[in-house]
Amino acid sequence: MSNLQDLERTVKQLSPEDLAAFRAWFAEFDAQVWDQQFENDVKTGRLNHLADRALQHLHRDRCTDL
């Protein structure tokens, strides 16, 4: 049995209170992982093309104020 299958089985057996605590922990964990990936993408320039495109739209008055 894989680690993922073990984890799924364990999560299914959690009490409602423990499941809520796990859900909150996982949401925070997942957000931190996403933030780290975003920071890495910014540092390596993987998002530069998106910034360039946004600036092109801005300079061509193709943006809408929110």
N, C-alpha and C positions, 0 to 999 in steps of 0.2 A: 504494500500500500504506500502511496506517495505521501509526502509531507502535506500537500494540498488536501488530499482526501482525509488525512488525519485531522487537519485543521477544520475542514468542513464538518466532519462528524462531531468534533468537540464543540464548535459554535452551535450546532443544532441542539446540543444538550444543555446549553446555558439556561439558567433561570432568566426570567424577564428582566430582573434587576441587573444581573451580570451581562446580559445581552446589551442593555442600554449603556452600561459602562464601557463595554467593548466597542460599541458603535461610536461613542464619543471619543475614545482613545484612537480608534482607527481613522476617524475623520481628521483628527489633529495630525496623526502620523502621515496620512495621505497628503494633507496640505503641505507639510514640511518637505516631503519628497518632491511634490510638484514645484514648490518654491525653489528648491535646490536645482532642479532640472532647468527651470526658467533662468535662474542666475547663471548656470553653466552655459545655456544657449546664448545669453546676452554677452558673456565674456568671450565666447568663441566666435561671435559674429553671425550666428545662425539666423538671427532675426533682423539683421541689417536690411535685407531686401524689403521686409515689411515696413520698417521705419522709412526707408527711401520712398516707397510707394505712398505712404501716408503724407510725407512732406510734398511729394509731387501733387497730390490731390489738394493739399492746403494751398499751395502756390497757384493752382489753377482754379481756385475758388470752388472746388467740388466738395467742400465740407459743409456740414450743417451744424450750427450751434445747438448745444443741448439745453 
